[in-house]
Structure formats: C-alpha cells, structure tokens
Amino acid sequence: MTARPGDTTGTLLLLDATAGTALRFSAPHRIVSCFRIEDVTACLEAAEEASADGHHVAGYLAYEAGYAFEEKLRDLAPGTSDLPLVWFGVYDTPDPMDREAALALLAGKNARGAAHAPPPTATVTGLDMQQGDYTAAFKAVKAHLARGDIYQANLTMRARGDYRGDLGALFAQLVTTQPVGHAAFLDLGTHTILSLSPELFLERRGSRITSRPMKGTAPRGLNDAEDASIAADLARDPKSQAENVMIVDLMRNDLSRIAVPGSVQVSRLFKVERYATLHQMTSTVDAQLEPGQGFAACMARLFPCGSITGAPKLRAMEILHGLETGPRGIYTGSIGHLEPGGDFRFNVAIRTLVATPDESGPSGTFEIGTGSGLVFDSGAGPEYAESRLKLAFLENPLPDFALFETMAWHPREGYLLLERHMRRLETSAARLGFSCSPDKIAAELAARADRFDAPRRVRLELSANGRLRISDEALAATPPRWRIEIADTPVDARNPLLAHKTTRRALYDGTLKRMVIERGCDEVLFVNREGFATEGSYTNLFVKRSGRLVTPPLGHGLLPGTLRAALLESGRAFEAHVTLDEVLGAEKVYFGNSVRGLVASDIQSRPSEDGPERGR
C-alpha cells in the first residue's frame, strides 16, 4: 500500500446528470492505492480511517480487487497491472457544482483554440472476442448452466478504440447526450477514466443501505410511441425478469450479511429506465445496517456487485475468469465517494472507458468493457448483439442542431402559450439528450421582456450543451388570408426529428423559400409518403369537417404545435387522417401557430403529376 503526501494527481468529478448536480475533488492530501491483492483490505481500512478523521475520500476499486475478499479467489488476481487495484484520493471539502458549470469546466479545460476545434470523438476499432470466440465462451457458460454449477453469468469482453480531442470535452459531450446518475471523470495522469454509469452499486445514508442492480436491456424506438411499446415489452419480458430476479435475490443475500435480520426489502421491482440509446430494467433493494458495519466491511462482503458477476457469485467469478480474455480492470468495478462520518455512494463501473493519452497531443487510445447476463435460455447471437449495443453510447455524437421555440409577446398578455412552449422544449431536450435548465430559460425570457413596449416575435434557441440564445424582432402584421402551395417533396413520417422543433429544417425552409420566389405563396403544405397531408413549413394544418376543425395526427410526421395542443385540449379541434383530396375540397382550410393564430388559407394550385400522392 502507498500513501504519498502532497501528490496532486487525482482530480475527480462525480456527476449526477439526472439531478443536475456534481462534486469536484482536487489536490488530494494523499493518495491511498495498491497493486497487490494482499493490500486491498488495508487500503479500504485506510480510506475509512481518513473519513473518520473528517476527510472526503473518493476513487475506485477495480473488479479484481474483489478477489481479495474470498480465500478461494485470491489466486485469480492478476500478477501485474497498469493501474492499481484500489485508488483513493483523500481530500478536503469538494466543490459542489451544477451540471452546466461542471461540464463547462471540463469542456473548457483546454479552451485555447477549442472554439475552432472539431468535436471530440471515440471510435471502437476492435473487440477481444469476435463472434466465433464469443460463441465458444458462450457455449462453455451454457454447459455450466446445464450442470447446475451456476444459474446466471455475466460474460464480458473488451473493446479497443481511438479517441481524438480533449478528454474533458469528450466526457462533457457524452454526458450531454447520455445523462446518467452515476457518471465520473478521474484524471490519473498516465490514464484518464470516463464513466457513464447509470447503475448504483451501494449508497449508505445513516443506517440505511441501498443497491439498485440493473439487468435487462432493450434498444430505443424511433419515437415516443415505439419507446413506450418497447419499454412495456421489456418490463414484462420473461427472460429479463428472470435475470433481474436472480440478481435481486443475490443482492438480498449479500445485504443480509451486513443488515439487521429481517430488514432487507425489495422496494421497487422491474422499473424500466430510459437512456439515449437503450432501455434498462432496474430494481431497488435496501436494508438497515447492523451497528459497526463500516465502509471496508460493506465492500468486503458485497463487492463486486452481483449484477456484473452472476449467481452464485463466487462460482460465477471463477468460471468467468477462465473464459474472459483478460482482467476487467476498472470496468465492472466501482467508482464513488466516502464522506466524513461514513456515508458513501458508489456506482457499478459499466459504460466506463480507460483512456491512455498520446504524448504528442489531444488524442490517444482507450479500452472499454461490455457484456450481458446469460441464463439457460439465452442465445449467443442476441447476447453478442446486446453487448455491442451497449457500446453505442460512445458513437452517439453531440447533435449538430439546436432546439428552438418561436413565441409572440404582447404588452398585456406577455408571452403567448409560454407554458406550452416550455413544456415542449423540455420534452424534446429530455428525449434528445440536451442539457436544459427551465429556471435559467424563464429568468432570461423575463429579463428580455422587461425591455419590450410593443409586440415582439421572440426566438429562443437551445444548443445540446445547454447554451441559450434569445433574439427578438418587431411582430409584423399577419395577412388576412394566406396563399398556400403544395410542396413537391414528400416527408418521411418515420423521421423522429419531425416531432421536435429543431434547426435541422433544410427541406422545410428550402421548399418555402423556393416556392415563395417561384409562385408568390405565403406558406407551403407538406404531404407524407403515404399521401396524407401533414403540416406547413412553420404552421400546423386545420381543415373544417362537418363544422369542426380537424388536424392530422402526430404519427403522420409533424410537429406538436403549441396552438394545435391548445385547440385539441379545449375541444375546438380533433385529430384525424387528412388526405390531400380532402384539403383540396375542404369547406375551409386554416394554417396556424402560436405567433399568428389561425389564418384562413387558399390552396393556390393543384399538385402536378410528379408531385406528392393524393392520398387514400
């Protein structure tokens, strides 16, 4: 074990991106670490002693540190390693930050010239198990399952890759697109750890201890309806439920080793959580701690988390050691923070990469683990695909577009339909992984309005990193009737971005600009590939049918406009299929948005033979 006073290595950021809070640890008094399995327990005890002395302790345990806690596993420990089995910094009080400040600090760490630098990237270049290798290991696990040696195993593999750009900026980008509750960024000097973990291993608050294992995965859908269907299917999927229950039972058993008898309980079972590239099933187990059970004892009895080993845990760890290609390292270990007084919170270090910077500049290589839980009815193909799916978060770049809202402000009414605009913006931000602070936006809109004394058209633009830009101009008068042309390019109703107001609107803006020049219209009507009328370039469509307003359903590929939502909620309009033929023969046609209201409109010309289909 080493304790090196004055070592400044070890800046650590722990981020709960879902709650919007962060803790930054810097300039440790000393670093407590070890490379040898026989020193692991002493390291944990030293960390606990530092906490008892009033210090904050933060760092990690590598997966292989778990071999220290069982005599039969100690011979499995790796002989050498680039990184310690245990690493903790001992700190004064950390700096609390909100999410935006923490990410801005990281992204701007090397700010000189960063404004003109390309976005950072991380690209997987290879796996240590190809499909054939994985299938062989999979069959070996299945043989153990068939014999009853184990009833679940979490088979993992390692991916290698290259990154380009500043690692702080890369972490900020990944957290922006993948908000998770247990993220961590740790600079070790020779290596940097970036953890995008959504999974809680252990959290102690007073005498209560909680674990939230994660088991069960499904991909995201193209839209909210597909997402809801996929999440519902995952929640009742027998295989996912079986895996989840096995791990819940394992965690209950582990917690019983440190808990007051009879206090272990499952407070939530089979909750499906939504992330940017996938859905995950979680359950929550908690207990009342026995007096005298401190940090070192809790880790010795529960680490590593059963969700990433299998069950029974020890036998699964033995089997997996013989099948996986090398040590897992920090992957499936744990990263977290031990507070003065003994409370702590540690993640399960999944979705965690270890980067090795090049000496020549802001680029280098990385390694990241991935895997899935195997039970008797698992298939090699689906499990290999699931393992690869879990790497998709690396290559889900920061969106190159912004969200925006356009609103009218009037001296007496203020911002029209402001609550609906904010609700839509927040919904899109959550769906697309944008950083969004409603309180900040509301404050800036209010400050802007203090300068107005006449009607204004106000545009609010939100970047993926949370940067806000607001502009305004005089609100021009609306013509009493609009002239409408039919767009000659159909829209794809399955494009998920059509449900969000984004700056990626080349088709809409380009078509309107061209038709204004060529035909002198005020707005254009778009039709989807199935021939149904959808919306205007910046308005929603309404037609009069039997004395009531009808507007197309969102599933046909259109924006959920705020005026549209208000009319639907009030009962003045209802959703129904609207064909192009109905628009052409309608009693009355209107286009509208919150800025202009409903505007009576005339279709100027009929579609050409080469134009959109006329519907069915």
For each residue, the residues with C-beta under 8 A, 3 or more apart:
1: 32 33 34 39 42 43 46
2: 31 32 33 34
3: 30 31 32 46
4: 7 30 31
5: 29 30
6: 29 30
7: 4 10 28 30 31
8: 27 28
9: 28 31 187 188 189
10: 7 25 26 28 31 59 87 89 186 187 188
11: 24 25 26 186 187
12: 24 25 26 58 59 89 184 185 186 187
13: 22 23 24 25 102 106 184 185 186
14: 22 23 25 58 182 183 184 335 336 337
15: 21 22 99 102 103 175 183 184 185
16: 19 20 21 22 181 182 183
17: 20 99 175 179 180 181 183
18: 179 180 181
19: 16 181
20: 16 17 98 99 100 437
21: 15 16 96 97 98 99
22: 13 14 15 16 96 97 98 99 101 102
23: 13 14 58 94 95 96 97 337
24: 11 12 13 94 95 97 102 105
25: 10 11 12 13 14 28 56 58 89 91 94 337
26: 10 11 12 91 95
27: 8 91 92
28: 7 8 9 10 25 31 89 90 91
29: 5 6 55 90 91 92
30: 3 4 5 6 7 89 90
31: 2 3 4 7 9 10 28 87 88 89 90
32: 1 2 3 43 46 47 50 57 59 86 87 88 89 90
33: 1 2 43 59 84 86 87 88
34: 1 2 39 40 42 43 84 85 86
35: 39 80 81 84 85
36: 39 40 85
37: 40 64 65 67 68 74 77 85
38: 68 74
39: 1 34 35 36 42 43 85 86
40: 34 36 37 43 44 61 65 68 69 85 86
41: 44 45 68 69 296 300
42: 1 34 39 45 46
43: 1 32 33 34 39 40 46 47 86 88
44: 40 41 47 48 86 295 296 299 300
45: 41 42 48 49 296
46: 1 3 32 42 43 49 50 88
47: 32 43 44 50 51 57 59 88 90 295 296 338
48: 44 45 51 52 294 295 296 338 342
49: 45 46 52 53
50: 32 46 47 53 55 57 88 90
51: 47 48 54 55 56 57 295 338 339 340 341 342
52: 48 49 340 341 342
53: 49 50 340
54: 51 340
55: 29 50 51 90 91 92 340
56: 25 51 90 91 92 93 94 337 338 339 340
57: 32 47 50 51 88 89 90 91 337 338
58: 12 14 23 25 88 89 91 94 336 337 338
59: 10 12 32 33 47 86 87 88 89 186 335
60: 86 87 88 186 193 330 333 334 335 336 349
61: 40 65 66 85 86 299 303 304 333 334 346
62: 65 81 83 84 85 86 327 328 329 330 333
63: 66 304 308 327 328 329 330 331 332 333
64: 37 67 76 77 78 81 85 327 328 329 333
65: 37 40 61 62 68 85 86 303 304 333
66: 61 63 69 70 73 303 304 317
67: 37 64 70 73 74 76 77 317
68: 37 38 40 41 65 74 77 85
69: 40 41 66 73 299 300 301 303
70: 66 67 73 74 314
71: 74
72: 314 318
73: 66 67 69 70 76 77 314 317 318
74: 37 38 67 68 70 71 77
75:
76: 64 67 73 317 318 321
77: 37 64 67 68 73 74 85
78: 64 81 327
79:
80: 35
81: 35 62 64 78 84 85 327 329
82: 190 191
83: 62 87 188 191 329 330 354
84: 33 34 35 62 81 87
85: 34 35 36 37 39 40 61 62 64 65 68 77 81
86: 32 33 34 39 40 43 44 59 60 61 62 65
87: 10 31 32 33 59 60 83 84 188
88: 31 32 33 43 46 47 50 57 58 59 60 338
89: 10 12 25 28 30 31 32 57 58 59
90: 28 29 30 31 32 47 50 55 56 57
91: 25 26 27 28 29 55 56 57 58 94
92: 27 29 55 56
93: 56
94: 23 24 25 56 58 91 337
95: 23 24 26
96: 21 22 23
97: 21 22 23 24 101 102 105
98: 20 21 22 101 102
99: 15 17 20 21 22 102 103 175 435
100: 20 103 104 435 437 466
101: 22 97 98 104 105
102: 13 15 22 24 97 98 99 105 106
103: 15 99 100 106 107 172 175 176 435 465 466
104: 100 101 107 108 172
105: 24 97 101 102 108 109 168
106: 13 102 103 109 168 169 171 172 185
107: 103 104 114 166 168 169 172 173 465
108: 104 105 111 114 168
109: 105 106 166 168 169
110: 113 114 166 168 169 362
111: 108 114 115
112:
113: 110 116 117
114: 107 108 110 111 117 166 169
115: 111
116: 113
117: 113 114 165 166
118: 121 164 165
119: 165 169 173 397 398
120: 163 164 165 166 167 169 170 173 362
121: 118 163 164 165 170 397
122: 161 162 163 170 174 353 366 394 395
123: 161 162 163 394 395
124: 127 159 160 161 368 391 394 395
125: 160 161 162
126: 159 160 161
127: 124 130 157 158 159 160
128: 133 157 158 159 160 325 326
129: 133 134 137 157 325
130: 127 133 134
131: 134 135 384
132: 135 136
133: 128 129 130 136 137 325
134: 129 130 131 137 138 155 157 380 383 384 387
135: 131 132 138 139 380 384
136: 132 133 139 140
137: 129 133 134 140 141 155 323 324
138: 134 135 141 142 155 374 378 380 383 384
139: 135 136 142 143 380
140: 136 137 143 144 319 323
141: 137 138 144 145 150 153 155 319 323 374
142: 138 139 145 146 374 376 378
143: 139 140 146 147
144: 140 141 147 149 150 153 319
145: 141 142 148 149 150 151 153 374 375 376
146: 142 143 376
147: 143 144
148: 145 151
149: 144 145 315 319
150: 141 144 145 153 310 311 312 315 316 319
151: 145 148 246 311 312 375 376
152: 243 246 247 310 311 316 373 374 375
153: 141 144 145 150 309 310 316 319 320 373 374
154: 307 308 309 310 316 320 332 371 372 373 374
155: 134 137 138 141 320 323 324 371 372 374 383
156: 308 320 324 328 331 332 369 370 371 387
157: 127 128 129 134 324 325 369 370 371 387
158: 127 128 325 326 328 331 367 368 369
159: 124 126 127 128 367 368 369 370 391
160: 124 125 126 127 128 365 366 367
161: 122 123 124 125 126 353 365 366 367 368 394
162: 122 123 125 363 364 365 366
163: 120 121 122 123 167 170 355 363 364 365 366
164: 118 120 121 362 363
165: 117 118 119 120 121 169 170 362 363
166: 107 109 110 114 117 120 169 170 362
167: 120 163 170 171 185 192 194 355 357 362
168: 105 106 107 108 109 110 171 172 185
169: 106 107 109 110 114 119 120 165 166 172 173
170: 120 121 122 163 165 166 167 173 174 194
171: 106 167 168 174 175 183 185 194
172: 103 104 106 107 168 169 175 176 465
173: 107 119 120 169 170 176 177 397 398 465
174: 122 170 171 177 178 194 196 393 394
175: 15 17 99 103 171 172 178 179 180 183 196
176: 103 172 173 179 398 433 434 435 464 465 466
177: 173 174 276 393 396 397 398 399 433 464
178: 174 175 196 275 276 277 351 393 396 433
179: 17 18 175 176 276 433 435
180: 17 18 175 183 196 197 198 275 351
181: 16 17 18 19 198 200
182: 14 16 195 197 198 199 200 335 336 345 347 348
183: 14 15 16 17 171 175 180 195 196 197
184: 12 13 14 15 193 194 195 197 335 336 347 349 352
185: 12 13 15 106 167 168 171 192 193 194 195
186: 10 11 12 13 59 60 192 193 195 335
187: 9 10 11 12 192
188: 9 10 83 87 191 192 193
189: 9
190: 82 356
191: 82 83 188 354 355 356
192: 167 185 186 187 188 354 355 357
193: 60 184 185 186 188 330 335 352 353 354 355
194: 167 170 171 174 184 185 352 353 355
195: 182 183 184 185 186 330 335 347 349 351 352 353
196: 174 175 178 180 183 351 352 393
197: 180 182 183 184 335 347 348 349 350 351 352
198: 180 181 182 214 273 275 280 350 351
199: 182 212 213 214 280 282 305 307 347 348 350
200: 181 182 203 210 211 212 345 346 347 348
201: 211 302 303 305 334 336 346 347 348
202: 209 210 211 298 302 305 334 344 345 346
203: 200 209 210 211 344 345 346
204: 208 209 210 289 295 298 342 343 344 345
205: 208 210 343
206: 343
207: 288 289
208: 204 205 286 287 288 289
209: 202 203 204 255 258 259 286 287 289 298
210: 200 202 203 204 205 284 285 286
211: 200 201 202 203 251 255 284 285 286 302 305
212: 199 200 282 283 284 285
213: 199 244 247 248 251 282 283 285 305 306 307 348
214: 198 199 273 280 281 282 307 348 350
215: 240 243 244 246 247 281 282 307 373
216: 234 237 240 241 243 244 270 272 280 281
217: 234 240 278 279 280 281 372 386 389 390
218: 230 231 233 234 237 240 278 279
219: 230 277 278 279 389
220: 227 230 274 275 276 277 278 279
221: 224 225 226 227 228 229 230
222: 226 494 496
223: 226 227 494 496 499 555
224: 221 227 228 431 499
225: 221 228 229 555
226: 221 222 223 229 230
227: 220 221 223 224 230 231 274 279
228: 221 224 225 231 232
229: 221 225 226 232 233
230: 218 219 220 221 226 227 233 234 279
231: 218 227 228 234 235 272 274 279
232: 228 229 235 236
233: 218 229 230 236 237
234: 216 217 218 230 231 237 240 272 279 281
235: 231 232 270 272 281
236: 232 233 241
237: 216 218 233 234 240 241
238: 241 242
239: 242 243 375 377 378
240: 215 216 217 218 234 237 243 244 281
241: 216 236 237 238 244 245 270 281
242: 238 239 245 246 375
243: 152 215 216 239 240 246 247 373 375
244: 213 215 216 240 241 247 248 269 270 281 283
245: 241 242 248 249 269
246: 151 152 215 242 243 249 250 311 375
247: 152 213 215 243 244 250 251 283 306 307 311 373
248: 213 244 245 251 252 266 269 283 285
249: 245 246 252 253 311
250: 246 247 253 254 306 311 312 313
251: 211 213 247 248 254 255 285 305 306 307
252: 248 249 255 256 264 266 285
253: 249 250 256 257
254: 250 251 257 301 302 306 313
255: 209 211 251 252 258 259 264 285 286 287 302
256: 252 253 259 261 264 287
257: 253 254 301 302
258: 209 255 287 289 290 293 297 298 301 302
259: 209 255 256 263 264 287 288 289 290
260: 263 287 288 289 290
261: 256
262:
263: 259 260 287 288
264: 252 255 256 259 285 286 287
265: 285 286 287
266: 248 252 269 283 284 285
267: 284 285 286
268: 271 282 283 284
269: 244 245 248 266 283
270: 216 235 241 244 281 283
271: 268 281 282 283 284
272: 216 231 234 235 279 280 281 282
273: 198 214 279 280 281 282
274: 220 227 231 279
275: 178 180 198 220 278 279 280 393
276: 177 178 179 220 393 396 433
277: 178 219 220 389 392 393 396
278: 217 218 219 220 275 389 390 392
279: 217 218 219 220 227 230 231 234 272 273 274 275
280: 198 199 214 216 217 272 273 275
281: 214 215 216 217 234 235 240 241 244 270 271 272 273
282: 199 212 213 214 215 268 271 272 273
283: 212 213 244 247 248 266 268 269 270 271
284: 210 211 212 266 267 268 271
285: 210 211 212 213 248 251 252 255 264 265 266 267
286: 208 209 210 211 255 264 265 267
287: 208 209 255 256 258 259 260 263 264 265
288: 207 208 259 260 263
289: 204 207 208 209 258 259 260 293 298
290: 258 259 260 293
291:
292: 297
293: 258 289 290 297 298
294: 48 297 298 342
295: 44 47 48 51 204 298 299 338 342 344
296: 41 44 45 47 48 299 300
297: 258 292 293 294 300 301
298: 202 204 209 258 289 293 294 295 301 302 344
299: 44 61 69 295 296 302 303
300: 41 44 69 296 297 303
301: 69 254 257 258 297 298
302: 201 202 211 254 255 257 258 298 299 305
303: 61 65 66 69 201 299 300 334
304: 61 63 65 66 308 309 317 332 333 334
305: 199 201 202 211 213 251 302 308 309 332 334 348
306: 213 247 250 251 254 309 310 311 313
307: 154 199 213 214 215 247 251 348 373
308: 63 154 156 304 305 332 348 350 371
309: 153 154 304 305 306 313 316 317 320 332
310: 150 152 153 154 306 313 316 317 319 320 373 374
311: 150 151 152 246 247 249 250 306 316
312: 150 151 250 315 316
313: 250 254 306 309 310 316 317
314: 70 72 73 317 318
315: 149 150 312 318 319
316: 150 152 153 154 309 310 311 312 313 319 320
317: 66 67 73 76 304 309 310 313 314 320 321
318: 72 73 76 314 315 321 322
319: 140 141 144 149 150 153 310 315 316 322 323
320: 153 154 155 156 309 310 316 317 323 324
321: 76 317 318 324
322: 318 319
323: 137 140 141 155 319 320
324: 137 155 156 157 320 321 328
325: 128 129 133 157 158
326: 128 158
327: 62 63 64 78 81
328: 62 63 64 156 158 324 331 332 333 369
329: 62 63 64 81 83 333 354 367 369
330: 60 62 63 83 193 195 333 335 349 352 354
331: 63 156 158 328 349 350 352 354 368 369
332: 63 154 156 304 305 308 309 328 348 349 350 369 371
333: 60 61 62 63 64 65 304 328 329 330 349
334: 60 61 201 202 303 304 305 346 347 348 349
335: 14 59 60 182 184 186 193 195 197 330 346 347 349 352
336: 14 58 60 182 184 201 344 345 346 347
337: 14 23 25 56 57 58 94 344 345 346
338: 47 48 51 56 57 58 88 295 342 343 344
339: 51 56 342 343 344
340: 51 52 53 54 55 56
341: 51 52
342: 48 51 52 204 294 295 338 339
343: 204 205 206 338 339
344: 202 203 204 295 298 336 337 338 339
345: 182 200 202 203 204 336 337
346: 61 200 201 202 203 334 335 336 337
347: 182 184 195 197 199 200 201 334 335 336
348: 182 197 199 200 201 213 214 305 307 308 332 334
349: 60 184 195 197 330 331 332 333 334 335 352
350: 197 198 199 214 308 331 332 369 390
351: 178 180 195 196 197 198 368 390 393
352: 184 193 194 195 196 197 330 331 335 349 368 369
353: 122 161 193 194 195 366 367 368 394
354: 83 191 192 193 329 330 331 366 367 368
355: 163 167 191 192 193 194 364 365 366
356: 190 191 364 365 366
357: 167 192 362 363 364
358: 361 363 364 365
359:
360: 363
361: 358
362: 110 120 164 165 166 167 357
363: 162 163 164 165 357 358 360
364: 162 163 355 356 357 358
365: 160 161 162 163 355 356 358
366: 122 160 161 162 163 353 354 355 356
367: 158 159 160 161 329 353 354
368: 124 158 159 161 331 351 352 353 354 391 394
369: 156 157 158 159 328 329 331 332 350 352
370: 156 157 159 387 388 390 391
371: 154 155 156 157 308 332 387 390
372: 154 155 217 383 386 387 390
373: 152 153 154 215 243 247 307 310 378
374: 138 141 142 145 152 153 154 155 310 378 383
375: 145 151 152 239 242 243 246 378
376: 142 145 146 151
377: 239
378: 138 142 239 373 374 375 382 383
379: 382 383
380: 134 135 138 139 383 384
381: 384 385
382: 378 379 385 386
383: 134 138 155 372 374 378 379 380 386 387
384: 131 134 135 138 380 381 387 388
385: 381 382 388 389
386: 217 372 382 383 389 390
387: 134 156 157 370 371 372 383 384 390 391
388: 370 384 385 391 392
389: 217 219 277 278 385 386 392
390: 217 278 350 351 370 371 372 386 387 393
391: 124 159 368 370 387 388 394 395
392: 277 278 388 389 395 396
393: 174 177 178 196 275 276 277 351 390 396
394: 122 123 124 161 174 353 368 391
395: 122 123 124 391 392
396: 177 178 276 277 392 393 433
397: 119 121 173 177 400
398: 119 173 176 177 464 465
399: 177 402 432 433 434 464
400: 397 504
401: 497 502 503 504
402: 399 461 462 463 464 502 503
403: 425 428 429 432 434 461 462 500 501 502 503
404: 459 460 461 462 501 502 503
405: 421 422 424 425 459 460 501
406: 457 458 459 460 538 593 594 595
407: 415 416 417 418 421 457 458 459 460 594 595
408: 415 416 455 456 457 458 475 594 595
409: 414 415 416 449 452 455 456 457 458 472 475
410: 413 414 416 455
411: 452 453 454 455
412:
413: 410 416
414: 409 410 418 449
415: 407 408 409 418 421 445 449 458
416: 407 408 409 410 413 594 595
417: 407 420 421 562 563 566 594
418: 407 414 415 421 422 445
419: 422 423
420: 417 423 424 562 565 566 594
421: 405 407 415 417 418 424 425 460 562 594
422: 405 418 419 425 426 438 441 442
423: 419 420 426 427
424: 405 420 421 427 428 501 560 562
425: 403 405 421 422 428 429 436 441 460 462 501
426: 422 423 429 430 436 438
427: 423 424 430 431
428: 403 424 425 431 432 434 499 500 501 502
429: 403 425 426 432 433 434 435 436 462
430: 426 427 433 434 436
431: 224 427 428 500
432: 399 403 428 429 464 500
433: 176 177 178 179 276 396 399 429 430 464
434: 176 399 403 428 429 430 462 463 464 466
435: 99 100 103 176 179 429 464 465 466
436: 425 426 429 430 441 462 466
437: 20 100 440 441 466
438: 422 426 441 442
439: 442 443
440: 437 443 444 468
441: 422 425 436 437 438 444 445 460 462 468
442: 422 438 439 445 446
443: 439 440 446 447
444: 440 441 447 448 468 470
445: 415 418 441 442 448 449 458 460 470
446: 442 443 449 450
447: 443 444 450
448: 444 445 451 452 458 470 472
449: 409 414 415 445 446 452
450: 446 447
451: 448
452: 409 411 448 449 456 472
453: 411
454: 411 474 475
455: 408 409 410 411 474 475
456: 408 409 452 472 473 474 475
457: 406 407 408 409 472 473 474 475 476 595
458: 406 407 408 409 415 445 448 470 471 472
459: 404 405 406 407 470 471 472
460: 404 405 406 407 421 425 441 445 468 469 470
461: 402 403 404 468 469 470 471 503
462: 402 403 404 425 429 434 436 441 466 467 468
463: 402 434 466 467 468 469
464: 176 177 398 399 402 432 433 434 435
465: 103 107 172 173 176 398 435
466: 100 103 176 434 435 436 437 462 463
467: 462 463
468: 440 441 444 460 461 462 463
469: 460 461 463
470: 444 445 448 458 459 460 461
471: 458 459 461
472: 409 448 452 456 457 458 459
473: 456 457
474: 454 455 456 457
475: 408 409 454 455 456 457 595
476: 457
477:
478: 596 597 599
479: 482 522 599
480: 599 600
481: 599 600 601 602
482: 479 521 522 523 591 599 600 601 602
483: 520 521 522 523 601 602 604
484: 521 522 523 524 525 536 589 591 601 602 603 604
485: 515 519 521 523 524 525 603 604 605
486: 524 525 527 580 603 605 606 607 611 612
487: 490 511 515 524 525 526 527 537 612
488: 511 607 608 610 611 612
489: 507 511 612
490: 487 526 527 528 529 612 613
491: 495 498 507 526 527 528 529 534 557
492: 495 498 528 529 557
493: 498 528 529 530 532 534 555 556 557
494: 222 223 557
495: 491 492 498 557
496: 222 223 499 500
497: 401 500 502 504
498: 491 492 493 495 557 558 559
499: 223 224 428 496 554 558 559 560
500: 403 428 431 432 496 497 559
501: 403 404 405 424 425 428 559
502: 401 402 403 404 428 497 505
503: 401 402 403 404 461
504: 400 401 497
505: 502 508 509 537
506: 509 510
507: 489 491 510 511
508: 505 511 512 526 537 538
509: 505 506 512 513 537
510: 506 507 513 514
511: 487 488 489 507 508 514 515 524 526 537
512: 508 509 515 516 523 524 537 538
513: 509 510 516 517
514: 510 511 517 518
515: 485 487 511 512 518 519 521 524
516: 512 513 519 520 521 522
517: 513 514
518: 514 515
519: 485 515 516 604 605
520: 483 516
521: 482 483 484 485 515 516 524 604
522: 479 482 483 484 516 601
523: 482 483 484 485 512 536 537 538 539 591 601
524: 484 485 486 487 511 512 515 521 536 537
525: 484 485 486 487 533 534 535 536 541 583 591 603
526: 487 490 491 508 511 533 534 535 536 537
527: 486 487 490 491 531 532 533 534 580 612 613 615
528: 490 491 492 493 531 532 534 556 557
529: 490 491 492 493 613
530: 493 556 613 615 616
531: 527 528 579 580 612 613 614 615 616
532: 493 527 528 552 556 577 578 579 580 615
533: 525 526 527 541 552 578 579 580 582 583 615
534: 491 493 525 526 527 528 541 552 556 557 558
535: 525 526 539 540 541 552 558 559 561
536: 484 523 524 525 526 539 540 541 591
537: 487 505 508 509 511 512 523 524 526
538: 406 508 512 523 593
539: 523 535 536 561 591 592 593 596 599
540: 535 536 551 558 559 561 563 564 591 592 593
541: 525 533 534 535 536 551 552 558 578 583 589 590 591
542: 549 550 551 564 567 573 589 590 591 592 598
543: 549 550 578 582 583 586 587 588 589 590
544: 547 548 549 550 586 587 588 589 590
545: 548 549 550 576 582 586 587
546:
547: 544
548: 544 545 572 573 574
549: 542 543 544 545 567 572 573 574 590
550: 542 543 544 545 573 574 575 576 578
551: 540 541 542 564 567 568 573 574 575 576 578
552: 532 533 534 535 541 556 558 575 576 577 578
553: 556 575 576 577
554: 499 558 560 575
555: 223 225 493
556: 493 528 530 532 534 552 553 577
557: 491 492 493 494 495 498 528 534
558: 498 499 534 535 540 541 552 554
559: 498 499 500 501 535 540
560: 424 499 554 564 565
561: 535 539 540 564 565 592 593 594
562: 417 420 421 424 565 566 593 594
563: 417 540 566 567 592 593 594 597 598
564: 540 542 551 560 561 567 568 573 592
565: 420 560 561 562 568 569
566: 417 420 562 563 569 570
567: 542 549 551 563 564 570 572 573
568: 551 564 565 571 572 573 574 575
569: 565 566
570: 566 567
571: 568 574
572: 548 549 567 568
573: 542 548 549 550 551 564 567 568
574: 548 549 550 551 568 571
575: 550 551 552 553 554 568
576: 545 550 551 552 553
577: 532 552 553 556
578: 532 533 541 543 550 551 552 582 583
579: 531 532 533 582 583 614 615 616
580: 486 527 531 532 533 583 584 607 612 613 614 615
581: 584 585 614 615
582: 533 543 545 578 579 585 586 615
583: 525 533 541 543 578 579 580 586 589 603
584: 580 581 603 606
585: 581 582
586: 543 544 545 582 583 589
587: 543 544 545
588: 543 544 600
589: 484 541 542 543 544 583 586 600 601 602 603
590: 541 542 543 544 549 598 599 600 601
591: 482 484 523 525 536 539 540 541 542 598 599 601
592: 539 540 542 561 563 564 596 597 598 599
593: 406 538 539 540 561 562 563 596 597
594: 406 407 408 416 417 420 421 561 562 563 597
595: 406 407 408 416 457 475
596: 478 539 592 593 599
597: 478 563 592 593 594
598: 542 563 590 591 592
599: 478 479 480 481 482 539 590 591 592 596
600: 480 481 482 588 589 590
601: 481 482 483 484 522 523 589 590 591
602: 481 482 483 484 589
603: 484 485 486 525 583 584 589 606
604: 483 484 485 519 521
605: 485 486 519
606: 486 584 603
607: 486 488 580 611 612 614
608: 488 611
609:
610: 488
611: 486 488 607 608
612: 486 487 488 489 490 527 531 580 607
613: 490 527 529 530 531 580
614: 531 579 580 581 607
615: 527 530 531 532 533 579 580 581 582
616: 530 531 579
